[in-house]
Amino acid sequence: MEVRKVVDLRQDHAGAPRVFGEPYETADGSTVITVARVHRGFRFGKPSGRETRRDGDLTASPVGVFVIHGGRVWWQPAVDSTRIALLGEFIGLASAVIATLAVLRRPPWPDLRR
């Protein structure tokens, strides 16, 4: 990817819920542009006096960085290992529950009460 394409991409997504950080230069001459995703939320609180309290909440999570070095541009995604680990734990828990329910419904051993 060329530098001009990155600049065009940055301008195309100006209205999207992404935040591009200020470019900075590293010691080896690479330019790094950080990218984050913005999440919006609203909360309605208990009435205080005559008005209901309304809060807006903005949070940002890292998506990755654009690295520009020697006229070349590449994308380095930010991997959320916590989310991947939680997904693995959820799948393991769900399979254990399903296996337990299957065994309780019809045990794999023979019925010796007859």
C-alpha positions as CSV (number, residue, x, y, z in Angstrom):
1,M,0.0,0.0,0.0
2,E,1.3,3.4,-0.9
3,V,1.4,6.5,1.4
4,R,-1.2,8.3,-0.8
5,K,-3.7,5.4,-0.4
6,V,-3.4,5.6,3.3
7,V,-4.1,9.3,3.3
8,D,-7.1,8.7,1.1
9,L,-8.3,5.9,3.3
10,R,-8.0,8.1,6.3
11,Q,-10.1,10.8,4.6
12,D,-12.7,8.3,3.4
13,H,-13.4,7.1,6.9
14,A,-13.6,10.5,8.6
15,G,-17.3,10.0,9.5
16,A,-16.8,6.3,10.5
17,P,-16.6,5.5,14.2
18,R,-12.8,5.2,14.1
19,V,-10.2,7.4,15.6
20,F,-6.8,7.9,13.9
21,G,-4.1,9.1,16.2
22,E,-1.4,11.7,15.4
23,P,1.4,10.2,13.3
24,Y,4.7,9.9,15.1
25,E,8.1,8.8,14.0
26,T,10.1,6.1,15.7
27,A,13.9,5.9,16.1
28,D,14.4,3.8,12.9
29,G,12.5,6.3,10.8
30,S,9.2,4.5,10.6
31,T,6.0,6.6,10.9
32,V,3.2,5.0,13.0
33,I,-0.5,6.0,12.9
34,T,-2.6,4.4,15.6
35,V,-6.3,3.4,14.9
36,A,-9.0,2.9,17.5
37,R,-12.7,2.1,17.3
38,V,-15.1,4.3,19.2
39,H,-18.1,2.9,21.0
40,R,-21.0,5.2,22.0
41,G,-23.5,4.5,24.8
42,F,-26.3,6.3,26.7
43,R,-27.5,5.8,30.2
44,F,-30.6,7.2,31.9
45,G,-30.2,7.8,35.6
46,K,-32.6,8.4,38.4
47,P,-34.3,11.8,38.4
48,S,-32.4,14.4,40.3
49,G,-34.8,17.2,41.1
50,R,-37.0,17.9,38.1
51,E,-34.8,16.4,35.3
52,T,-33.8,12.9,34.5
53,R,-30.1,12.5,34.3
54,R,-28.8,11.4,30.9
55,D,-25.2,10.4,30.4
56,G,-23.4,9.8,27.2
57,D,-20.4,7.5,27.3
58,L,-17.6,7.2,24.7
59,T,-15.0,4.4,24.9
60,A,-12.2,3.6,22.5
61,S,-10.6,0.2,21.9
62,P,-7.4,-0.3,19.8
63,V,-7.8,-1.7,16.4
64,G,-4.2,-1.6,15.1
65,V,-1.6,0.7,13.6
66,F,-0.5,1.7,10.1
67,V,3.3,1.6,9.8
68,I,5.0,3.6,7.0
69,H,8.7,2.8,6.4
70,G,10.8,3.3,3.3
71,G,7.8,4.3,1.1
72,R,5.9,1.1,2.0
73,V,2.8,1.0,4.2
74,W,1.4,-2.0,6.1
75,W,-1.2,-2.7,8.6
76,Q,-0.5,-4.3,12.0
77,P,-3.7,-5.4,13.7
78,A,-4.1,-5.3,17.5
79,V,-5.1,-8.7,18.7
80,D,-7.3,-8.8,21.9
81,S,-6.1,-12.1,23.5
82,T,-8.4,-11.7,26.4
83,R,-11.5,-11.8,24.1
84,I,-10.0,-14.9,22.4
85,A,-9.4,-16.7,25.7
86,L,-12.9,-15.9,27.0
87,L,-14.4,-17.3,23.8
88,G,-12.4,-20.5,24.3
89,E,-13.5,-20.8,27.9
90,F,-17.1,-20.2,26.9
91,I,-17.0,-22.9,24.3
92,G,-15.4,-25.4,26.7
93,L,-18.0,-24.6,29.4
94,A,-20.9,-25.0,26.9
95,S,-19.6,-28.3,25.6
96,A,-19.2,-29.6,29.3
97,V,-22.8,-28.6,30.1
98,I,-24.1,-30.2,26.9
99,A,-22.2,-33.4,27.6
100,T,-23.4,-33.5,31.2
101,L,-27.0,-33.1,30.1
102,A,-26.6,-35.8,27.6
103,V,-25.2,-38.2,30.2
104,L,-27.9,-37.4,32.7
105,R,-30.7,-37.8,30.2
106,R,-29.5,-41.3,29.0
107,P,-26.5,-42.7,30.8
108,P,-24.0,-44.6,28.6
109,W,-23.9,-47.6,31.1
110,P,-26.4,-50.4,31.0
111,D,-29.5,-50.4,33.1
112,L,-29.0,-53.2,35.7
113,R,-32.4,-52.8,37.5
114,R,-34.3,-55.3,35.3
